[in-house]
Each structure stands twice: as C-alpha cells, then as structure tokens.
Amino acid sequence: MTRQAVSTSGAPAAIGPYSQGIASGDLVFCSGQLGLDPATGELAEGVEAQAERALRNLAAVLDAAGCSWGDVVKTTVYLASIADFAAVNGVYAQFMADPPPARSTFAVGALPKGGLVEIDAVARRRG
C-alpha cells in the first residue's frame, strides 16, 4: 500500500519531521493539531478557543485529503489538564457528524508550545 503526504496551508506547517496527514489506501491519518493559527503560528487564547482552532486545523487537513468530519472514524484528544474535559467536549460536539467517531481522551504531562489541547484523527476516504 502506498503512502501519500497530505498538506494544506489551512493548517499550521509541521513543527517537526512529520506530515500533516498521510493517506494510505482508503485511510487518512491526520497528525495531532494544536490550537495554532496557521497564519501567525500563535496559540489561540484559552482552552475552548484552542480546541476550536485545533478542530478547524484538522478540518483543513481532512479537506485536503478529500474527507470531511462525516468520514472520521477515530479521534484522540490530548489535554494538558483533565479539568478541561467538559469545556473541550462542548466545542468538540459542535464539529462531529452523527454518529460521532470513536474517541480516546487523555490528560498528558505537557503539549508542544504550551498548548492546552491537541487532537488527531483517522478518516476513511469514500470511493
């Protein structure tokens, strides 16, 4: 199975040796997105704003791969503080198609650039 990089200016450029996404067969693996503004590279202010920006960044990567939120089968949410679970959940719910994808959520020791939330996704491509 071949691998093809997915790249878009609608999400921040990778800050390390990884791709924004990889398409392989009918699957798309999206790297974790922080709440970074792709134009400025700055984090949004507050956990809800960072969650929304991270989800918008992921949407841009999904779009570049020919997918949408309705194609997402699995997400992982990484939180700097588990106390932010409810706030992030509220934002997350606004983006997910019904039925929502499978999801795991973890509190982690720290996120790059001092982020409060990071989200990744796996999607399937139609056709």
C-alpha positions in Angstrom: 0.0 0.0 0.0 1.4 3.4 -0.9 1.6 6.4 1.3 0.9 10.0 0.2 1.5 13.1 2.2 -1.5 15.4 2.8 -0.6 19.0 3.1 -2.5 22.3 3.3 -1.8 25.9 4.1 -5.1 25.8 6.0 -3.4 24.2 9.0 -0.1 25.0 10.6 3.0 23.6 9.0 4.6 20.6 10.7 7.0 21.7 13.5 9.0 18.5 13.3 9.8 15.6 11.0 6.2 14.6 10.3 3.4 15.2 7.7 0.1 17.0 8.5 -1.5 13.8 7.2 -0.8 10.6 5.4 -3.2 8.9 3.0 -2.8 5.2 2.5 -5.4 3.3 0.6 -8.8 4.4 1.8 -7.5 5.7 5.1 -6.3 9.1 6.1 -4.2 9.6 9.3 -4.1 13.2 10.5 -1.4 14.3 12.8 -2.3 16.0 16.0 -3.3 19.6 15.7 -2.8 22.2 18.4 -4.9 25.4 18.6 -2.3 27.3 16.5 -3.4 29.9 14.0 -1.9 28.8 10.7 -1.3 32.4 9.6 0.6 33.5 12.7 1.7 30.3 14.4 0.3 31.7 17.7 -1.9 29.7 20.1 -5.4 30.8 20.5 -6.3 32.2 23.9 -7.9 29.7 26.3 -8.8 26.0 26.1 -12.1 26.4 24.2 -10.5 28.7 21.6 -7.6 26.3 21.2 -10.0 23.3 20.8 -12.0 25.1 18.1 -8.8 26.2 16.3 -7.4 22.6 16.5 -10.6 21.2 15.1 -10.6 23.8 12.3 -7.0 22.9 11.5 -8.0 19.2 11.4 -10.9 20.0 9.1 -8.4 21.7 6.7 -6.2 18.6 6.6 -9.3 16.4 6.1 -10.5 18.6 3.3 -7.0 18.4 1.6 -7.4 14.6 1.7 -10.9 14.7 0.2 -12.6 14.0 3.5 -14.9 15.7 6.0 -16.0 15.2 9.6 -18.5 12.6 8.4 -15.6 10.4 7.3 -13.8 10.4 10.6 -13.8 7.1 12.4 -11.5 7.8 15.3 -10.1 10.8 17.2 -7.7 11.2 20.1 -7.9 14.2 22.3 -4.9 15.1 24.5 -5.4 17.6 27.3 -2.9 19.4 29.4 -5.4 19.3 32.2 -8.3 16.7 32.6 -10.2 19.6 34.3 -10.7 20.9 30.7 -12.6 17.8 29.6 -16.1 19.3 29.7 -15.1 22.6 28.1 -13.3 20.8 25.2 -16.2 18.3 24.9 -18.6 21.1 24.3 -16.6 22.5 21.5 -15.8 19.1 20.0 -19.5 18.2 19.9 -20.2 21.1 17.5 -17.9 19.6 14.9 -18.8 15.9 14.9 -21.2 14.3 12.5 -23.7 11.8 13.8 -22.8 9.2 14.7 -19.7 10.7 16.3 -16.4 8.8 15.8 -14.8 6.6 18.3 -12.6 8.7 20.7 -10.0 8.4 23.4 -9.2 11.3 25.7 -6.0 11.6 27.8 -4.5 14.1 30.2 -0.8 14.4 29.3 2.1 16.0 31.1 2.6 18.7 28.5 1.9 19.6 24.9 4.1 21.3 22.4 4.3 25.1 22.5 2.5 25.1 25.9 -0.8 24.1 24.2 -3.8 23.1 26.3 -5.3 20.6 23.8 -4.2 18.6 20.8 -6.5 16.5 18.6 -5.7 13.9 15.9 -8.0 11.9 13.6 -8.3 8.9 11.4 -10.7 9.0 8.5 -11.8 6.8 5.6 -12.0 8.1 2.1 -15.1 7.3 0.0 -15.0 5.8 -3.4 
